[in-house]
Structures are given as structure tokens and as C-alpha cells.
Amino acid sequence: MTQVAVQLKAPDERVAKRNPLQQLLGRPEVGALVGAIVLFIFFASVSQTFIQPASFATVLYGSSTIGIMAVGVSLLMIGGEFDLSTGVAVISSALTASMFSWYFSTNVWVGVLLALAVSLTIGFINGWILMKTKLPSFIVTLATFLMLTGLNLGLTRMIGGGVSSPSISTMDGYTSAQAVFSSSVNIGGVDVKNTVFIWIVLVAAASWVLLRTKVGNWIFAVGGDANAARAVGVPVKATKIGLFMAVGFCGWILGMHNLFAFDAVQSGEGVGNEFLYIIAAVIGGCLLTGGYGSAVGGAIGAFIFGMANKGIVYAQWNPDWFKFFLGLMLLLATIVNLIVKRRADSSKG
Amino acid sequence: MNAKQIDQQQLLRDEKDPLTHTPVHLLSLENVGKHYGNIVALTDVTMAVDNGRVTCVLGDNGAGKSTLIKIIAGLHQHDEGVLHVMGAERKFGSPRDALDAGIATVYQDLAVVPLMPIWRNFFLGSELTTGVGPFKSMDVQKMKDITKKELADMGIDLRDVEQPIGQLSGGERQCVAIARAVYFGAKVLILDEPTAALGVKQSGVVLRYILQARDRGLGVIFITHNPHHAFPVGDRFLLLKRGKSIGYYDKKDITLDELTAQMAGGAELAELAHELEQLGGHGDVVKEVQGEMAGVEHSTGKAYT
């Protein structure tokens, strides 16, 4: 037995020392970071406009509208679940705020707070049904997606009599709400939308939660192996429901931005956007199967999306090609993720 | 581990008194039963666990071992009988309840999350935190240091506790799981088939940890289907078969050969030999089974044919 002890005491010689570069390559978001740098250099070289501060602010703004949702969706995917209802839930939130305050002629802020409650409730219901039925989240949230799409169209026509919510620009509280959810900050002569800052704050907060709090530990655990997590006392159900509610919260912020960027919302919008958020998270290194990824990765994924989206315009190409680019990025990112997971899973026993 | 080398008298002489004497058992089960719908998974099981003692639960696949530990670990609730912890009747609603009562389980699949770093796994569900209110964060450095130290005490010197636990070998992962349970002040340690997937040497290492845990005063429940692993470390033996208890012995009342015979089930072997013969089974196989039968008969003094 002494032989065994000796063998166990010296595992170092069986594990090669990793240099800092290799250690960096082990991070989930590195693939996306490399992709982002390559894409940036590429667009910077083909288009002069792309690197001008004003255009770059536009790219950042485009990225932030995806990125705010990608924060919540990334956390949810690390927690091992999926949400297909996010795209329309954003619009549901915006419609709730505008229709309620318009119909009851209240201060806009009342509608905004009600929308927050509705968004969190949608998240809670998604998570609760999932935990109760143990159905795949794909099915449950697909059902929510369809129901919300119908509700958005149906209720808007019933209450407002059209496909778009009535304008609320003249109502009490509109100006202050617009200042919070959709304003610009002038930095060095360039107008930067405040959603960019909200996005950065959300990413920082999510990263802190994920890496430095016990809730973050639980999120990784419920996504990596829910049974193991439950066995050591992690509240799996509460964690997953909480994650769906976090997605709801992000949806509320984006919904409010969509509302106050103009003064009305189209009830049929949002369909298909849920995939953009998931794509951002996947490109950013979150595993579809859960248990691995980062909030920063989701942010980089959103940034890649923003660059490709606007870069094609600045390079004066036909935007038809955009979806092709996106598909290619997604494929490459998933392959990189697959290699990462295989390496992490392989036992050296 | 050659059976012939294990001398019962030697083992009994080396037996130490329990480290602490409690008037009641640390954990005891009386006539505990469990059924899933109309399937009876476990009936009438009685056993006890004491400080500094190892209670072995032996049985073949489907004998009810897993059901038994799931009841003790709080994953399932029993339908019949009573479960006492320190003399008080308990029924665990969740694994958290059992953990809070000092019962820690090292599962066959180890309840570790392969993609997560070792230190995160070590403290999963019992994270150390600093700070107050919404800004409460994990004390990462302290957790890493403790993980490293606790594993070093178990004889594993890890270079990097950041490495995903999935990269460790089976024996090492087992050690992490045991070290985790010991560190979090478990009074009762349940080990579910810890040696099942391990080679001979690694099994030896794990058996040594079982004795270490025992010597630290823990009550250990060691679940296995291998009497050669159970006998050297166990103080009490509960034998299960088809959800029923077929024997509950103190070490002084049973020998390894008897234990093996009970496990193997002489009558069943005889039946199998007949069946194989009738089916025109391969001569060698029949002979092998008959040979094994003869061995069982020899050790128990009973004839099954």
C-alpha cells in the first residue's frame, strides 16, 4: 500500500505543467475572443467607416441590444436550460408597460413596474412548469413562446384596436423613463447609447455572481449534473427557477428600451430573436448541455453579432450574406466548444 | 486480497473499542421497508451504526442496497418501520435534512460535477462566504487552501485544485468525495460501492480510507457486493437479498467463508447447474458451477443437491 501512496502523492509528473497561454486557452470565452479579434481586424481592413468612433458606437449599441439578453440566456444555459420564449417575452413586457399605462391613464412608471412583475412571472412560470413536469425546457418554452406570441397580438388588438401599441409619448413619466431606458451619453463627441453601459454593468454583475458567489457555484452545478447537485444539498429547483426569472429581468430591461426608444411597440415583433440570444451565448462558449460557459463569453458573442451585423453594412456588401456569416460563426464556435468539453471530460485515471 | 490470508482471530484481536460510547446507536433502522407503487423494494430491514464502527451492507444487484441508502441519505422516504438518529425518530424529507443530521453519502457516481474545478466540487452546497447582505461572496482562497490541505491529508497532493474533477482518476475522485464528507463533520458516512469500479490497488487505498474514517470516530456504512472487501474492514454485516434481510451478524459470529457462501447462495448455484445441464449448456460451464457449489458446501457443511 505504501507504493500506492507514493504513486498518488506524485501526480505532478503525470500532468504536464501548463504555461499561462495554455491556461488562457482553457477559458470558455477564448474561442469567441479570438473570433472577435479576427472579425474586427477583417472589417477594419475592408471598411474605413468601421473604425470611426461614431460607427463603432453604433456597433456597440447593436451589440448591447443582443448582449443584455445574452447575459441572462448565458446564465440559463450554464444552468443547463434553454429559453425559446425570450424574443417575444421582451415584446410582452414592453406591451404590458405601454398598454397598461395608456388604458388606465396612469403614470408610465406604474406600467414599467407592472411589466417587471409580468416579466419575472413569465420566467417563474417557465421554470416552475419545467421543474414540476420535468419536460425538456425546449418543449416548455416553445409552448410559452407560442402562447405569448398569440397573447401579444390578441390583447393588443383587443385593447388598442391595432397591431401596434398606442403612443405614450405625451404621458406622465415618459421623459424620465426614457432617460433611464433609452438615452445617449456624449463621450468625446460621440453619442453612446446608455444600453451599452447597462449591458456592461449586467455582464459584470453576472460574472461576479457566477464566479464569486455560492449561487454561481450552484448554477454551474445544476447545469453540470443536477442529480449530483441535489445529492450534496444544492437547491436545484430554486436555482433553475431563479435563472428563468433572471432571463425575465433582462427581457424587461430590453423591453423597456424598445418601448422608450420610440413610443410604441409592434405586437408582432420579437419572433426569432430568441435564437440570436442563444447564438450569442453559444458563440461565447456556453455549452448547450450546460455546466460550462461565462457571462463575458455571451457578451463577446453578442459583440461578434453586432460587428457582423453592422460591419457588412459599413463594408457596403449585400446584407443578405449576414445570416451566412452568423451560421458559419455558430458552427465554428460549437466545434470549439465540443473539443473543450471532450478534453474536460476525459479522465486521466 | 487472498481470502486465506485474512485471519479472523487476528482481526478480532486488533479490534479497538469505539472511540466514544453512546448509550444509543448513532443511527439505527428497525423493520424499515419501502415500496414503489406495487413493487416492494425493501422489507423488514434492521441494522445499527455506531461511532468508530463499520457496518457493511452486502448484497447482489437488485438486493435493495441502493434503496436502503437512499432512505438513509434522504433521497427517498421509508413507508414502514422506524429510523432513529441518536435515539430520536426521524424521516428525512431531502438530502439536505440528512446532511444536517450528520449523514453524508459518497455515491457510486460520487455526486461530483465533472466539468467543475475540484475546489468548487469540494465545497458544493456548503460554500464558505465572506461579506454581508447582497454582497456576500465566496471565500475562494480559503476554500482552495482547505481543499488542498484536506486532500493532502488523504494522501493526494494536487498541483492544481482548479482542474476539472473529471480529469482525476476514479480512486482520486473517491478520495475527494470521502475527504469532503469527513471535512464537513459527517457523523455517519455512507459509501455506496466505493470499490466497484476500481482496480485492486485503488480498492486497497479506498479500504484504508474507510478505516481512517472509522478511526476518526465516524460511523461508516459500507455498501458492497464483494465480501473480500467487506470482511477485513467491517464490524457488522447486513446481508440483503431481493429486498429482504437474510442475515445480520457481528464480526465474531461469522467467518469470511460463511459470508461468501451466504452471498453466493448455494441453493441458487445448484439450481443454475441443473438448468444449464437441461439446456445442454457447455460442459465446462456446468463443471465450473458445480465446482463452485462444492466449495460452498465445503465451507458451510450443507448439501444443496
Contacts between the chains, C-beta under 8 A, distances in Angstrom:
chain1	res1	chain2	res2	distance
A	1	B	204	5.6
A	1	B	205	7.0
A	1	B	208	6.3
A	3	B	201	7.8
A	4	B	201	5.1
A	4	B	202	7.4
A	4	B	204	6.4
A	4	B	205	5.2
A	5	B	155	5.2
A	5	B	205	7.6
A	8	B	155	5.5
A	8	B	156	5.5
A	8	B	157	7.9
A	8	B	171	7.5
A	8	B	172	7.1
A	8	B	205	7.0
A	9	B	155	6.2
A	9	B	156	7.4
A	9	B	157	5.1
A	10	B	157	7.2
A	11	B	156	7.3
A	11	B	157	6.8
A	11	B	158	6.9
A	11	B	159	6.7
A	11	B	172	7.8
A	12	B	157	7.7
A	12	B	159	5.0
A	15	B	159	6.2
A	15	B	160	7.9
A	15	B	163	7.9
A	208	B	137	7.5
A	212	B	137	4.5
A	212	B	138	5.7
A	212	B	140	6.8
A	213	B	129	7.7
A	213	B	136	6.8
A	213	B	137	5.4
A	213	B	138	6.0
A	214	B	127	3.7
A	214	B	129	6.2
A	214	B	138	5.7
A	216	B	138	7.8
A	217	B	116	7.9
A	217	B	120	5.5
A	217	B	123	7.4
A	217	B	124	6.2
A	217	B	127	5.6
A	217	B	138	6.9
A	218	B	124	7.9
A	218	B	125	7.9
A	220	B	113	6.9
A	220	B	115	7.5
A	220	B	116	5.3
A	220	B	120	6.8
A	221	B	113	5.1
A	221	B	116	6.6
A	221	B	120	7.8
A	221	B	124	5.5
A	221	B	125	7.8
A	224	B	113	3.6
A	224	B	114	6.8
A	224	B	115	4.8
A	224	B	116	5.7
A	225	B	111	7.9
A	225	B	112	7.6
A	225	B	113	4.5
A	225	B	114	7.1
A	227	B	109	7.9
A	227	B	111	7.6
A	228	B	107	7.8
A	228	B	109	7.1
A	228	B	110	7.5
A	228	B	111	4.2
A	228	B	112	6.0
A	228	B	113	5.4
A	229	B	113	6.7
A	229	B	124	6.9
A	229	B	125	7.3
A	230	B	95	6.4
A	231	B	73	7.5
A	231	B	75	7.2
A	231	B	95	5.4
A	231	B	105	6.9
A	231	B	107	6.1
A	231	B	111	4.1
A	232	B	95	7.3
A	232	B	99	7.7
A	232	B	111	5.5
A	232	B	124	5.1
A	232	B	125	4.0
A	232	B	126	7.7
A	233	B	94	8.0
A	233	B	95	5.7
A	233	B	96	4.4
A	233	B	99	5.2
A	233	B	125	3.8
A	233	B	126	7.0
A	234	B	124	6.5
A	234	B	125	4.8
A	291	B	113	6.5
A	291	B	115	4.6
A	291	B	116	7.3
A	292	B	115	5.1
A	341	B	115	7.4
A	344	B	114	7.1
A	344	B	115	5.3
A	344	B	164	4.7
A	344	B	166	5.8
A	344	B	167	7.1
A	345	B	114	6.0
A	345	B	115	7.5
A	345	B	166	5.2
A	346	B	166	7.6
A	346	B	167	7.1
A	347	B	166	6.4
A	347	B	167	6.5
A	347	B	168	7.3
A	347	B	169	6.6
A	347	B	170	7.5
A	348	B	167	5.3
A	348	B	168	7.2
A	348	B	169	6.4
A	349	B	168	7.1
A	349	B	169	2.9
A	349	B	170	5.1
A	349	B	171	7.4
A	349	B	172	7.4
